Amino acid sequence: MTQLFQAFLRNPLLYIASGVLFFLALFIFFFTEFFYELIENGSIWVREFFGGFYLWLGLLCVFFLIFIAFSRFGKIRLGNSPPEFDRPSWIAMLYSAGMGAGILLRAVQEPVFMFLNSPIKTSSTPEVVALEYTFYQWGFTAWAFYGIFALLIAYALFVRKSDIFLGTSLPQLKRIKYLPEGVNLLTILTTVFGLVAAIGLGTTQIEGGISHLTSTTPGTLWLTILLVFIICLVAFISAFAGIKKGIKRISNWNIYITLILMFFVFFQVDVLNVFSRFSESIYSYIIDFVPLSLALGKYNPGKEFLTDWTYYYWAFWLAWAPFTGIFIARISKGRSIREMILGVLLIPSLGSFFWFSVFGSASFDLIGSMETYNGEFDNVFTSLFRFFEAFPISDFTNIVTIVLLVSFLVTSVDSAIYVLSMFSDKGKEHPRKKFRFIWAILILIFSEAIILLGNIKPQSDVLTAMQKFLIISSLPFAFFTAGIMVLFLKELFKKH
């Protein structure tokens, strides 16, 4: 215990971040309504004035990575050793860290919403438009945000032989006083807030599934506290075991179970229909990518829709990009820049596209077979569980879904523990276990504090505020992303 305390006190970044989290929790507790109003207005302001900038930035990130991948720079190898992980495990880990429980949360609800409220008017059928727009929000742009940071950190770690700190990832950043420390602190805080938001959303969906199975009312405090404790405990065990023994195994498990669930639905619906909508939607998405990305002409769904959906998603992906990018960089050692970029951009995107095509297409057909649709799939937390009622062994598939939700949350938390420990242990690739323990405890305490606060105060307000805080914290990263693309490109042309 003494060693842990000494490690804590000797690390300014660690104790400053912990202090900020502690005082912020107190501030939220005593000034809940004011905090929520502040965050609400701040997130609306960011989306109102910088939404268009986010759209342009997302498009530029995609084209920037494609250019790097197919230029001579794509041949640069990230380190001299062979890849540390085989390709299936690498894909499983980056997907679990990058998307995770979100694909379960939105599997049915989002395609159905887009189907019933077509965001754009094209010659395609409502089903294809719904899937196309869902692809757009979960596809290349989201992974391009992750890929930019992954590229920057992987190059710094394995080519320049620098450290993992985002604030010093480019030599030019060190020249501006306090900028590196500020970037590193913001990365840590945003990572923790993102985890709290993910844990809050995930546990709410798990509770929704349990209440649906047991026909009880959701929102039991002890159950929420227990779920958060179990998730953080298993995540700590996984992070303590390391990437190869812990995180890799759970990530592989996630992908296997996800594929089983997907094919369970796939082979019980109209397969040709799924393939037809999948291929049509991908074709439309690629053809419409530029005007869709910039909301031009008939591809503009309107400011209100963009604010509620696309701007929100872009800000959310950006807020998660530094932490996820650092983790992707860490597991990409030994691969070429080209392989890393194409792997990050294409494989998870195509996997998500097929996932949404299966669940979305099945949902459209279910709605079409109903005499009247009464919003069965409108609730984001229960839509997937209600969806499985239309198929055999629904109790079993819902239990599997709940277990998978827990497992996906574990992989988000354990990869965050690992990355935060790297920050605290001088950027080491294999951080010491005492730092993993410290961050596991800090994440557990802060998550439980926010959950308890949510029970005392209006829960939706607290958790929504945590999510919307990410939108505000993503703004500096948006400007940072634009700047590092220019600086990084200059460095590549100079040295290669």
ABEGO torsion letter per residue (X at the ends): XAAAAAAAAABAAAAAAAAAAAAAAAAAAABAAAAAAAAAAAAAAAAAAAAAAAAAAAAAAAAAAAAAAABAAAABBBEABBBABBAAAAAAAAAAAAAEAAAAAAAAAAAAAAAABBABBBABBAAAAAAAAAAAAABAAAAAAAAAAAAAAAAAAAAAGBBABAAAABAAAAABBGAAAAAAAAAAAAAAAAAAAAAAAAAAAAAAAAAAAAGBBBGBAAAAAAAAAAAAAAAAAAAAAEAAAAAAAAAAAAAAAAAAAAAAAAAABBAAAAAAAAAAAAAAAAAAAAAAAAGBEAABAEAAAAAABAAAAAAAAAAAAAAAAAAAAAAABGBBAAAAAAAAAAAAAAAAAAAAAAAAAAAAAAAAABABBAGAAABAAAAAAAAAAABBGAAAAAAAAAAAAAAAAAAAAAAAAAAAAAAAAGGBABBBAAAAAAAAAAAAAAAAAAAAAAAABBAAAAAAAAAAAAAAAAAAAAAAAAAAAAAAAAAAAAAX
